[in-house]
Amino acid sequence: MTDFPKFDARSSDTSDDLVSMPLAKLYLSPMNPRQNASDEGIAALASSIEQLGLIQPLAGMMDADGRCEIVAGGRRLRALAIAVASRPELAMVPVKVTGDRSIAAGWAAAENVMREAMNPVQEIEAFKKMRDAGNGVHDIAIAFGTSEAQIYRYLALAGLPEAVLKALAEGKINVAQASAFTISDDLTLITKVLGEACFLGMSASRIRSALRPDAILSTSRMAIFVGEEAYIAAGGGITRDLFSEECSWNDTGLAKRLFDQKLASVAEDFRKEGWHSVVVLGETNPSSFGTAGTPIYPKPVPMSDQDNERYQELFEEGETRDLTPEEEVEYDLLMDKASLEKYTDDQMSVAEISVYVDYKGEVCTSRAVIPAEMEDEAVARGVIRNRTSSAAHQTDEPQSKPAFGKALVEDIRAVKLHAFQSRLRQDPALVLRLLAYHLSGKSMFRLFDMQCQSATNLPANKDGMVADEDLVSISPTSVDDVTEDFHSFLTASEDTVKQIIADKLSRAVGFNFYSQNRGADLFTELSKGLNVSPRDVWTPTASGFWLRCTAGFIDRTFAELTGLPEDDERIKAFNRLKKGEKVAEMERLFNESAYQSAMDLREEQIEAIKTWMPNEAV
């Protein structure tokens, strides 16, 4: 033990020095917060002091008799009284002393809150010293005031390579990350993975995967789906981890065979239900983008006339006012009924679904499609319409009620027209050609509304609209001498003249061109040539769009854009939301990159969201 100066009460009335005092002159102060302690705990602490010595000095205040009342370190004082029997040198105790009661009271108050905790590596070393000295885990746990499980875990860390312990001590990795390294004894691999973990901040789970790249973790979708009991029953071996609920399945080949067999059995059950074909995707999630075949949708399960009438009534009421709590409950129940859908026997007989296992280890199915070889049969059964019709790309998506009201339909059309005009005015030569064609009398529809004073290219609800002001406002200029001003105008360049004509004529493109049957095809073709994107001028917002749609349309759009199958828990949870909550989720889907990332959206899905536009014909 370090020698400290002996305490002299005559010269240190107000000292706060660290001195060495006889154990016999120390007693517990009433100010000490550690008045109560179990005999078992004191005995364990005494054992620790016998092995390691007194790591931290006591603190106290001198009394008039030259004795010291201990205000901080009461448990250590009682443990010293036991330990001194085997180690007599402990009879002289290092004590920080003062003669000032206010200072002593401060030390007492700080006893529990100001003690600096050891870092994990220091704890590991302390536990190891006590174990090597013959103390059991139970005694070590009591001495340090922690659980036996914690002692077992930290003692297991004691065997880690020095580089891992150094990284832990320096704070480059935490205890959870350090514990992951206990599953391997390959020093070369450990060194490599440690460098990556310190640089990339790898999670403990990723570290385990890197140290055992060929093993299957018990938390993987494959392991959850197969089940540990079935794997072990088939003869599979498992390595358990002291630091995590995760364990490793060592027989990868066996695990994959069991996975394939179980999923094949599930696929066969679907075939027995009547599906034409079932594709097994395994662990690969399907995408709703680029899926081969014509998508079909389950048919609504009809509601009673009474329920349907009440549902429509509450829906219309909710468009103009807030429903009462009772009405909201009633509406939610009716919405659940209205949302019930089921594939018919005819649909299943010609359709294909894919089955796969999601990240939760649960079986999911993709949206049903009609494969190319079954299209004729699907048409014959009335599942899809003839693809040679004017609606060649239509599906049998349920049309139980319009997704949009008349006002919203008109607004969508106005947005698309505005986007078209905005791109058209950038091509003056094309505008002049259209004007010439219009004046030739060959067109059977009216291309231009030559009354340019009133714009018809803005939605009534302008929320989400970023308008091209040159297409909206007209600011005529008054001149004193029109003749002189015109002669001046004659000197303007051809490009200036063309642009003025293009601006005004683009603004005059009207709904007649857009909506009439013969004009609509040309409008579509020109839109493609001009690369028109309505989303350049408009974004669907809550008040401008989503609140004006039916809940069913929002449900279908969310599923389409996220690519999630109808039986995915996230889709089910979304469908259960109230309409206002669904609207908030759609705004997040369209505007928050963090939300898109949380939904695991791929780059092509995010791009699809950026250009998505509703079809006003739904």
C-alpha positions as a printed NumPy array, in Angstrom:
array([[  0.   ,   0.   ,   0.   ],
       [  1.169,   3.543,  -0.721],
       [  2.441,   5.377,   2.349],
       [  0.495,   8.556,   3.129],
       [  1.47 ,  11.177,   5.72 ],
       [  0.187,  10.498,   9.223],
       [ -2.683,  12.735,  10.274],
       [ -1.971,  15.324,  12.954],
       [ -5.21 ,  16.626,  14.42 ],
       [ -3.461,  19.561,  16.091],
       [ -2.312,  21.107,  12.797],
       [ -5.099,  20.135,  10.357],
       [ -8.31 ,  21.53 ,  11.717],
       [ -9.56 ,  22.482,   8.239],
       [ -7.405,  20.176,   6.116],
       [ -8.761,  18.352,   3.077],
       [ -5.518,  16.407,   2.539],
       [ -5.209,  12.675,   1.836],
       [ -3.673,  11.09 ,   4.938],
       [ -3.111,   7.644,   6.415],
       [ -5.133,   6.892,   9.563],
       [ -5.486,   3.815,  11.805],
       [ -8.555,   1.771,  11.016],
       [ -9.426,   1.807,  14.722],
       [ -9.939,   5.58 ,  14.643],
       [-12.48 ,   5.455,  11.819],
       [-16.229,   5.143,  12.299],
       [-19.34 ,   5.524,  10.138],
       [-20.796,   9.042,  10.037],
       [-24.568,   9.586,  10.204],
       [-24.108,  11.666,   7.036],
       [-22.859,   8.637,   5.091],
       [-25.492,   7.548,   2.515],
       [-24.417,   3.894,   2.708],
       [-25.951,   3.134,   6.126],
       [-27.41 ,  -0.223,   5.106],
       [-25.553,  -3.025,   3.336],
       [-26.035,  -6.792,   3.273],
       [-23.558,  -8.973,   5.143],
       [-23.119, -11.001,   1.967],
       [-22.21 ,  -7.898,  -0.021],
       [-19.733,  -6.681,   2.592],
       [-18.068, -10.111,   2.662],
       [-17.693, -10.136,  -1.119],
       [-16.242,  -6.619,  -1.085],
       [-13.809,  -7.676,   1.656],
       [-12.671, -10.527,  -0.571],
       [-12.119,  -8.062,  -3.411],
       [-10.059,  -5.769,  -1.177],
       [ -7.99 ,  -8.717,   0.025],
       [ -7.123,  -9.553,  -3.588],
       [ -6.833,  -6.106,  -5.153],
       [ -6.223,  -3.776,  -2.219],
       [ -8.196,  -0.619,  -1.515],
       [ -8.558,   1.088,  -4.906],
       [-10.376,   4.222,  -3.735],
       [ -9.656,   6.109,  -0.473],
       [-12.308,   6.988,   2.083],
       [-13.42 ,  10.519,   2.986],
       [-14.309,  11.896,   6.399],
       [-14.401,  14.731,   8.952],
       [-12.312,  14.915,  12.116],
       [-14.063,  15.094,  15.468],
       [-12.877,  16.684,  18.729],
       [-11.416,  13.384,  19.978],
       [ -9.039,  13.01 ,  17.019],
       [-11.172,  10.311,  15.403],
       [-12.607,  10.526,  11.881],
       [-16.252,   9.981,  10.969],
       [-16.424,   8.497,   7.444],
       [-18.917,  10.354,   5.267],
       [-18.02 ,   8.567,   1.994],
       [-16.91 ,   4.939,   1.812],
       [-19.091,   3.251,   4.43 ],
       [-19.175,  -0.157,   2.665],
       [-15.391,  -0.096,   2.206],
       [-14.914,   0.773,   5.899],
       [-16.929,  -2.278,   6.985],
       [-15.18 ,  -4.524,   4.431],
       [-11.759,  -3.322,   5.667],
       [-12.654,  -4.472,   9.186],
       [-12.942,  -8.021,   7.748],
       [-10.046,  -7.911,   5.265],
       [ -7.536,  -6.648,   7.849],
       [ -7.548, -10.075,   9.496],
       [ -5.709, -11.619,   6.543],
       [ -3.864,  -8.47 ,   5.456],
       [ -2.663,  -6.542,   8.577],
       [ -1.222,  -3.728,   6.433],
       [ -4.798,  -2.671,   5.676],
       [ -5.003,  -1.352,   9.248],
       [ -3.63 ,   1.969,   7.976],
       [ -6.266,   3.48 ,   5.696],
       [ -5.924,   6.343,   3.16 ],
       [ -8.561,   8.96 ,   4.033],
       [ -9.345,  12.356,   2.557],
       [-10.097,  14.487,   5.616],
       [-11.552,  17.888,   6.371],
       [-12.512,  19.855,   9.449],
       [-15.274,  21.736,   7.597],
       [-18.752,  20.208,   8.078],
       [-20.136,  21.795,   4.885],
       [-17.349,  20.226,   2.834],
       [-17.938,  16.864,   4.502],
       [-21.675,  17.106,   3.762],
       [-20.835,  17.776,   0.098],
       [-18.644,  14.668,  -0.016],
       [-21.428,  12.608,   1.488],
       [-23.963,  13.876,  -1.049],
       [-21.573,  13.138,  -3.903],
       [-20.961,   9.556,  -2.761],
       [-23.52 ,   8.051,  -5.135],
       [-23.561,  10.527,  -8.001],
       [-19.995,  11.665,  -8.574],
       [-18.196,   8.322,  -8.603],
       [-16.472,   7.843, -11.979],
       [-17.322,   4.515, -13.525],
       [-14.599,   2.232, -14.812],
       [-14.477,   1.745, -18.537],
       [-15.391,  -1.751, -19.819],
       [-11.799,  -2.914, -20.207],
       [-10.993,  -1.87 , -16.625],
       [-14.019,  -3.827, -15.428],
       [-12.952,  -6.847, -17.47 ],
       [ -9.479,  -6.746, -15.915],
       [-10.87 ,  -6.306, -12.382],
       [-13.282,  -9.243, -12.789],
       [-10.481, -11.392, -14.188],
       [ -8.159, -10.609, -11.242],
       [-10.821, -11.613,  -8.732],
       [-11.575, -14.828, -10.649],
       [ -7.861, -15.711, -10.909],
       [ -7.592, -15.158,  -7.146],
       [-10.155, -17.905,  -6.58 ],
       [-13.397, -15.897,  -6.241],
       [-16.552, -17.277,  -7.736],
       [-18.821, -15.404, -10.143],
       [-21.424, -14.967,  -7.391],
       [-18.927, -13.225,  -5.083],
       [-17.583, -11.023,  -7.9  ],
       [-21.098,  -9.929,  -8.833],
       [-21.875,  -8.912,  -5.263],
       [-18.572,  -7.101,  -4.836],
       [-19.165,  -4.962,  -7.912],
       [-22.925,  -4.608,  -7.519],
       [-23.772,  -6.168, -10.862],
       [-25.471,  -9.303, -12.202],
       [-23.834, -12.688, -12.536],
       [-24.764, -12.681, -16.239],
       [-22.747,  -9.479, -16.652],
       [-19.744, -11.107, -14.962],
       [-19.954, -14.167, -17.245],
       [-20.132, -11.933, -20.332],
       [-17.221,  -9.735, -19.308],
       [-15.051, -12.706, -18.317],
       [-15.683, -14.123, -21.789],
       [-14.388, -10.845, -23.233],
       [-11.182, -11.209, -21.244],
       [ -9.955, -13.729, -23.832],
       [-10.352, -11.368, -26.782],
       [ -7.257, -10.419, -28.786],
       [ -5.406,  -7.376, -27.481],
       [ -6.34 ,  -5.319, -30.571],
       [-10.066,  -5.765, -29.874],
       [ -9.672,  -4.816, -26.196],
       [ -7.637,  -1.779, -27.175],
       [-10.338,  -0.637, -29.602],
       [-12.92 ,  -1.106, -26.839],
       [-10.859,   0.89 , -24.336],
       [-10.396,   3.72 , -26.848],
       [-14.124,   3.866, -27.567],
       [-13.759,   2.821, -31.217],
       [-16.2  ,  -0.032, -30.627],
       [-18.723,  -0.688, -27.877],
       [-19.233,  -3.761, -25.689],
       [-21.874,  -5.219, -28.015],
       [-19.516,  -4.938, -30.985],
       [-16.598,  -6.339, -28.997],
       [-18.709,  -9.293, -27.864],
       [-19.341, -10.259, -31.498],
       [-15.634, -11.082, -31.89 ],
       [-15.876, -13.923, -29.335],
       [-17.393, -16.231, -31.983],
       [-14.113, -16.544, -33.896],
       [-10.525, -17.489, -33.094],
       [ -9.171, -16.654, -36.561],
       [ -6.82 , -13.792, -35.676],
       [ -6.294, -12.766, -39.317],
       [-10.042, -12.535, -39.963],
       [-10.646, -10.787, -36.635],
       [ -8.017,  -8.143, -37.474],
       [ -9.59 ,  -7.532, -40.893],
       [-13.15 ,  -7.267, -39.58 ],
       [-12.051,  -5.097, -36.618],
       [-10.601,  -2.537, -39.012],
       [-13.856,  -2.453, -40.988],
       [-15.942,  -2.219, -37.811],
       [-13.95 ,   0.742, -36.477],
       [-14.104,   2.556, -39.807],
       [-17.658,   1.755, -40.907],
       [-19.388,   1.456, -37.523],
       [-20.628,  -2.057, -38.256],
       [-23.347,  -3.428, -35.995],
       [-22.686,  -6.467, -33.819],
       [-24.9  ,  -8.538, -36.119],
       [-22.909,  -7.496, -39.196],
       [-19.648,  -8.282, -37.403],
       [-20.911, -11.794, -36.636],
       [-21.93 , -12.251, -40.252],
       [-18.493, -11.094, -41.436],
       [-16.732, -13.469, -39.033],
       [-18.926, -16.382, -40.143],
       [-19.878, -15.564, -43.735],
       [-21.104, -19.088, -44.481],
       [-23.3  , -19.473, -41.397],
       [-27.016, -18.689, -41.292],
       [-28.096, -16.46 , -38.428],
       [-31.142, -17.53 , -36.452],
       [-32.66 , -14.084, -37.082],
       [-32.57 , -14.46 , -40.877],
       [-35.803, -14.948, -42.791],
       [-34.681, -18.453, -43.796],
       [-34.078, -19.564, -40.212],
       [-37.302, -18.045, -38.904],
       [-39.331, -19.674, -41.669],
       [-37.782, -23.142, -41.221],
       [-37.803, -23.019, -37.412],
       [-35.02 , -24.057, -35.04 ],
       [-36.884, -27.146, -33.855],
       [-37.254, -28.533, -37.395],
       [-33.622, -27.743, -38.215],
       [-32.277, -29.505, -35.115],
       [-34.625, -32.459, -35.669],
       [-33.113, -32.842, -39.144],
       [-29.627, -33.053, -37.623],
       [-28.503, -29.44 , -37.935],
       [-25.848, -28.02 , -35.633],
       [-26.108, -24.681, -33.844],
       [-23.507, -22.395, -32.266],
       [-25.   , -20.219, -29.551],
       [-23.72 , -16.778, -28.626],
       [-23.333, -15.769, -24.979],
       [-23.81 , -12.12 , -25.875],
       [-26.809, -12.274, -28.178],
       [-30.066, -14.089, -28.684],
       [-28.785, -14.754, -32.192],
       [-27.196, -18.114, -32.865],
       [-25.573, -19.536, -35.98 ],
       [-26.841, -22.462, -38.014],
       [-23.745, -24.299, -39.119],
       [-25.196, -26.599, -41.807],
       [-26.053, -24.151, -44.577],
       [-26.907, -26.838, -47.101],
       [-29.4  , -28.533, -44.773],
       [-31.037, -25.201, -43.889],
       [-31.525, -24.335, -47.568],
       [-32.988, -27.76 , -48.372],
       [-35.473, -27.466, -45.511],
       [-36.358, -23.938, -46.638],
       [-36.968, -24.998, -50.249],
       [-39.016, -28.03 , -49.199],
       [-41.265, -26.056, -46.869],
       [-41.845, -23.245, -49.366],
       [-42.551, -25.757, -52.146],
       [-45.209, -27.311, -49.904],
       [-46.745, -23.86 , -49.353],
       [-46.769, -23.257, -53.116],
       [-48.55 , -26.569, -53.654],
       [-51.243, -25.532, -51.174],
       [-51.87 , -22.409, -53.266],
       [-52.14 , -24.529, -56.409],
       [-54.741, -26.679, -54.704],
       [-56.755, -23.525, -54.005],
       [-57.18 , -23.176, -57.776],
       [-54.375, -20.893, -59.002],
       [-53.227, -21.606, -62.57 ],
       [-49.551, -21.284, -61.666],
       [-47.461, -20.465, -58.608],
       [-43.895, -19.183, -58.92 ],
       [-41.584, -19.788, -55.966],
       [-39.298, -16.792, -55.385],
       [-37.789, -17.972, -52.094],
       [-36.122, -15.074, -50.281],
       [-36.419, -12.666, -53.22 ],
       [-39.095, -10.006, -52.815],
       [-41.126,  -9.366, -55.982],
       [-41.524,  -5.956, -57.55 ],
       [-44.705,  -4.463, -58.882],
       [-42.618,  -2.7  , -61.523],
       [-41.946,  -4.626, -64.705],
       [-43.913,  -7.704, -63.591],
       [-44.537, -10.003, -66.566],
       [-48.213, -10.342, -67.358],
       [-51.382,  -8.294, -67.014],
       [-52.079,  -7.459, -63.353],
       [-55.51 ,  -8.283, -61.989],
       [-57.12 ,  -7.343, -58.711],
       [-59.361,  -9.175, -56.282],
       [-63.053,  -8.407, -56.551],
       [-64.832,  -6.489, -53.808],
       [-67.03 ,  -8.527, -51.524],
       [-70.418,  -6.776, -51.938],
       [-71.862,  -4.912, -48.978],
       [-75.551,  -4.844, -48.205],
       [-77.521,  -1.97 , -49.729],
       [-78.049,  -0.534, -46.259],
       [-74.344,  -0.615, -45.38 ],
       [-73.35 ,   0.814, -48.759],
       [-75.844,   3.675, -48.474],
       [-74.591,   4.565, -44.985],
       [-70.937,   4.284, -46.098],
       [-71.518,   6.704, -48.979],
       [-73.386,   9.062, -46.671],
       [-70.532,   9.194, -44.135],
       [-67.946,   9.538, -46.903],
       [-69.709,  12.578, -48.333],
       [-70.186,  14.071, -44.856],
       [-66.475,  13.641, -44.159],
       [-65.632,  15.715, -47.23 ],
       [-67.345,  18.79 , -45.758],
       [-67.01 ,  18.429, -41.961],
       [-65.256,  16.478, -39.225],
       [-67.111,  13.321, -38.281],
       [-68.028,  12.781, -34.647],
       [-66.05 ,  10.111, -32.749],
       [-69.022,   7.751, -33.007],
       [-69.328,   8.376, -36.74 ],
       [-65.584,   7.772, -37.2  ],
       [-65.887,   4.366, -35.507],
       [-68.901,   3.522, -37.681],
       [-67.112,   4.749, -40.803],
       [-63.994,   2.693, -40.035],
       [-66.083,  -0.465, -39.622],
       [-67.909,   0.189, -42.885],
       [-64.62 ,   0.98 , -44.627],
       [-63.295,  -2.408, -43.529],
       [-66.36 ,  -4.017, -45.078],
       [-65.984,  -1.962, -48.234],
       [-62.322,  -2.94 , -48.481],
       [-62.962,  -6.685, -48.337],
       [-61.723,  -8.192, -51.598],
       [-61.26 , -11.716, -52.873],
       [-60.034, -13.337, -56.066],
       [-62.759, -15.298, -57.847],
       [-62.413, -18.881, -59.013],
       [-62.306, -17.699, -62.638],
       [-59.506, -15.265, -61.854],
       [-57.403, -17.874, -60.052],
       [-57.891, -20.419, -62.85 ],
       [-56.019, -18.22 , -65.353],
       [-53.709, -16.221, -63.085],
       [-50.22 , -16.57 , -61.683],
       [-48.943, -15.53 , -58.257],
       [-45.498, -15.637, -56.721],
       [-44.796, -16.826, -53.196],
       [-41.816, -15.714, -51.154],
       [-40.649, -15.31 , -47.57 ],
       [-40.383, -11.759, -46.255],
       [-37.869, -10.351, -43.79 ],
       [-40.064, -11.502, -40.884],
       [-39.908, -15.105, -42.056],
       [-43.557, -15.073, -43.115],
       [-45.013, -16.362, -46.377],
       [-46.229, -13.623, -48.719],
       [-47.728, -13.566, -52.191],
       [-47.293, -11.082, -54.998],
       [-50.08 ,  -9.381, -56.885],
       [-51.773, -11.777, -59.319],
       [-51.077, -11.444, -63.057],
       [-52.353, -13.066, -66.233],
       [-49.374, -14.626, -68.038],
       [-49.2  , -14.072, -71.799],
       [-50.134, -17.673, -72.628],
       [-53.381, -17.371, -70.62 ],
       [-54.62 , -14.034, -71.988],
       [-57.035, -15.568, -74.52 ],
       [-58.525, -17.824, -71.868],
       [-58.76 , -14.877, -69.46 ],
       [-60.666, -12.867, -72.078],
       [-62.985, -15.815, -72.74 ],
       [-63.753, -16.096, -69.025],
       [-64.313, -12.348, -68.748],
       [-61.397, -11.856, -66.357],
       [-59.824,  -9.215, -68.618],
       [-61.2  ,  -7.405, -71.65 ],
       [-60.009,  -7.923, -75.196],
       [-56.615,  -6.246, -75.542],
       [-57.504,  -5.057, -79.063],
       [-60.131,  -2.696, -77.646],
       [-59.557,   1.03 , -77.16 ],
       [-58.661,   0.282, -73.552],
       [-55.975,  -2.202, -74.481],
       [-53.973,  -1.705, -71.359],
       [-56.844,  -1.852, -68.902],
       [-57.111,  -4.405, -66.112],
       [-60.062,  -5.566, -64.103],
       [-59.328,  -3.172, -61.231],
       [-62.551,  -2.83 , -59.268],
       [-64.756,   0.08 , -60.243],
       [-67.225,  -0.036, -57.373],
       [-67.314,   3.768, -57.216],
       [-65.378,   6.662, -58.804],
       [-62.022,   7.347, -57.173],
       [-62.38 ,  11.083, -57.854],
       [-65.179,  13.602, -57.805],
       [-65.964,  15.721, -60.879],
       [-64.096,  18.752, -59.544],
       [-60.914,  16.762, -58.991],
       [-61.147,  15.261, -62.484],
       [-61.287,  18.765, -63.95 ],
       [-58.332,  19.853, -61.837],
       [-56.191,  16.924, -63.004],
       [-57.002,  17.776, -66.602],
       [-56.072,  21.41 , -66.01 ],
       [-52.707,  20.372, -64.56 ],
       [-51.928,  18.162, -67.561],
       [-52.986,  20.889, -69.979],
       [-50.807,  23.445, -68.192],
       [-47.811,  21.115, -68.359],
       [-48.426,  20.562, -72.074],
       [-48.681,  24.283, -72.783],
       [-45.518,  24.988, -70.817],
       [-43.496,  22.612, -72.99 ],
       [-45.231,  23.597, -76.228],
       [-44.29 ,  27.274, -75.895],
       [-40.639,  26.237, -75.913],
       [-41.009,  25.035, -79.53 ],
       [-42.283,  28.045, -81.547],
       [-41.823,  26.274, -84.869],
       [-44.186,  23.512, -83.778],
       [-46.717,  26.069, -82.545],
       [-46.762,  27.773, -85.948],
       [-47.213,  24.429, -87.667],
       [-50.16 ,  23.66 , -85.399],
       [-51.627,  27.084, -86.127],
       [-51.279,  26.549, -89.859],
       [-52.897,  23.156, -89.565],
       [-55.694,  24.675, -87.503],
       [-56.286,  27.458, -90.063],
       [-56.165,  25.017, -92.986],
       [-59.569,  23.71 , -91.994],
       [-58.366,  20.112, -92.153],
       [-58.725,  19.462, -88.431],
       [-62.087,  18.135, -87.346],
       [-61.534,  19.503, -83.864],
       [-60.702,  22.944, -82.577],
       [-57.001,  23.142, -81.745],
       [-56.979,  26.683, -80.376],
       [-59.3  ,  28.894, -78.428],
       [-58.444,  32.18 , -80.052],
       [-59.945,  34.134, -77.154],
       [-56.706,  34.348, -75.186],
       [-58.025,  36.564, -72.414],
       [-59.102,  33.818, -70.008],
       [-56.883,  30.988, -68.889],
       [-58.402,  27.521, -68.534],
       [-55.218,  25.812, -67.509],
       [-55.267,  26.107, -63.716],
       [-56.959,  23.77 , -61.263],
       [-59.592,  25.272, -58.985],
       [-57.579,  23.991, -56.022],
       [-54.088,  25.349, -56.68 ],
       [-52.353,  23.642, -53.741],
       [-49.264,  21.893, -55.091],
       [-49.279,  23.904, -58.342],
       [-46.215,  25.83 , -59.554],
       [-47.668,  27.785, -62.467],
       [-45.852,  29.214, -65.468],
       [-46.809,  32.886, -65.027],
       [-46.513,  33.634, -68.746],
       [-49.379,  31.207, -69.279],
       [-51.563,  32.665, -66.54 ],
       [-51.37 ,  36.431, -66.347],
       [-51.927,  38.898, -69.15 ],
       [-50.441,  42.352, -68.738],
       [-51.437,  44.522, -71.727],
       [-49.369,  47.658, -72.221],
       [-51.032,  50.945, -73.141],
       [-49.228,  53.068, -75.763],
       [-49.946,  56.619, -76.919],
       [-49.385,  56.011, -80.617],
       [-50.279,  52.531, -81.778],
       [-49.107,  53.162, -85.352],
       [-45.664,  54.298, -84.225],
       [-45.412,  51.427, -81.789],
       [-46.318,  48.912, -84.528],
       [-43.641,  50.303, -86.876],
       [-41.183,  49.848, -84.031],
       [-42.429,  46.312, -83.539],
       [-41.697,  45.557, -87.237],
       [-37.995,  45.844, -86.425],
       [-38.189,  43.016, -83.86 ],
       [-36.286,  39.858, -84.746],
       [-37.999,  36.833, -86.205],
       [-37.177,  34.876, -83.062],
       [-38.928,  37.499, -80.905],
       [-42.014,  37.403, -83.083],
       [-42.085,  33.612, -83.094],
       [-41.751,  33.485, -79.304],
       [-44.604,  35.95 , -78.763],
       [-46.817,  33.873, -81.048],
       [-45.694,  30.673, -79.355],
       [-46.418,  32.061, -75.897],
       [-49.885,  33.287, -76.718],
       [-50.925,  30.357, -78.873],
       [-49.609,  27.853, -76.345],
       [-51.768,  29.574, -73.797],
       [-54.74 ,  29.244, -76.107],
       [-54.572,  25.462, -76.406],
       [-57.901,  24.438, -74.937],
       [-59.729,  21.475, -73.495],
       [-61.4  ,  20.798, -76.848],
       [-58.065,  19.644, -78.224],
       [-57.242,  17.728, -75.101],
       [-60.484,  15.912, -74.491],
       [-62.14 ,  15.218, -77.854],
       [-61.63 ,  11.693, -79.117],
       [-59.686,  12.552, -82.283],
       [-57.706,  15.33 , -80.645],
       [-56.797,  13.248, -77.582],
       [-54.627,  10.879, -79.608],
       [-52.686,  13.756, -81.149],
       [-52.398,  15.432, -77.758],
       [-50.901,  12.213, -76.361],
       [-48.442,  11.876, -79.236],
       [-47.326,  15.492, -78.99 ],
       [-46.949,  15.155, -75.219],
       [-44.539,  12.284, -75.726],
       [-42.574,  14.196, -78.347],
       [-42.325,  17.249, -76.093],
       [-41.45 ,  15.078, -73.077],
       [-44.298,  16.63 , -71.088],
       [-44.277,  15.866, -67.365],
       [-47.23 ,  17.259, -65.378],
       [-45.189,  16.761, -62.206],
       [-42.939,  19.609, -63.398],
       [-45.756,  21.998, -62.506],
       [-47.755,  20.086, -59.893],
       [-47.258,  17.874, -56.853],
       [-50.088,  15.908, -55.212],
       [-50.658,  17.381, -51.749],
       [-53.072,  16.596, -48.94 ],
       [-55.597,  19.383, -49.561],
       [-55.028,  19.579, -53.305],
       [-55.399,  15.874, -54.038],
       [-55.267,  13.088, -51.458],
       [-58.143,  14.276, -49.272],
       [-60.273,  14.453, -52.404],
       [-59.706,  10.774, -53.306],
       [-61.439,   7.7  , -51.947],
       [-59.671,   5.662, -49.286],
       [-59.71 ,   2.661, -51.634],
       [-57.815,   4.578, -54.317],
       [-55.22 ,   5.682, -51.746],
       [-54.818,   2.061, -50.586],
       [-54.234,   0.814, -54.141],
       [-51.832,   3.645, -54.958],
       [-49.759,   3.045, -51.802],
       [-49.476,  -0.668, -52.639],
       [-48.573,   0.083, -56.261],
       [-45.856,   2.611, -55.457],
       [-44.245,   0.661, -52.608],
       [-44.372,  -2.634, -54.488],
       [-45.539,  -4.442, -51.365],
       [-47.813,  -7.495, -51.757],
       [-51.353,  -7.307, -50.477],
       [-50.66 ,  -9.659, -47.562],
       [-47.636,  -7.708, -46.308],
       [-48.156,  -6.486, -42.735],
       [-47.243,  -2.934, -43.76 ],
       [-50.004,  -2.931, -46.382],
       [-52.483,  -4.34 , -43.871],
       [-51.482,  -1.717, -41.32 ],
       [-51.835,   1.065, -43.911],
       [-55.283,  -0.151, -44.949],
       [-56.432,  -0.041, -41.314],
       [-55.524,   3.64 , -40.934],
       [-58.131,   6.37 , -40.949],
       [-58.287,   8.396, -44.123],
       [-56.519,  11.407, -42.6  ],
       [-53.684,   9.17 , -41.422],
       [-53.405,   7.606, -44.873],
       [-53.141,  11.065, -46.42 ],
       [-50.288,  11.947, -44.038],
       [-48.474,   8.731, -44.972],
       [-48.841,   9.49 , -48.703],
       [-47.349,  12.957, -48.199],
       [-44.383,  11.344, -46.441],
       [-44.033,   8.761, -49.22 ],
       [-43.9  ,  11.525, -51.845],
       [-41.703,  14.003, -49.982],
       [-39.473,  12.344, -47.356],
       [-36.364,  10.462, -48.478],
       [-35.979,   8.96 , -44.975],
       [-39.485,   7.488, -45.22 ],
       [-38.717,   6.081, -48.688],
       [-35.548,   4.534, -47.306],
       [-37.433,   3.019, -44.357],
       [-39.828,   1.416, -46.856],
       [-36.817,  -0.147, -48.668],
       [-37.771,   1.528, -51.949],
       [-35.435,   0.944, -54.854],
       [-34.136,   3.74 , -57.069],
       [-36.58 ,   2.933, -59.867],
       [-39.506,   3.051, -57.431],
       [-38.419,   6.463, -56.131],
       [-38.172,   7.704, -59.729],
       [-41.663,   6.364, -60.414],
       [-42.996,   8.327, -57.439],
       [-41.339,  11.495, -58.757],
       [-43.235,  11.216, -62.066],
       [-46.462,   9.582, -60.871],
       [-49.701,  11.167, -62.031],
       [-53.277,  10.019, -61.4  ],
       [-55.416,   8.882, -64.301],
       [-58.515,  11.034, -64.163],
       [-60.487,   8.278, -65.887],
       [-60.394,   5.924, -62.86 ]])
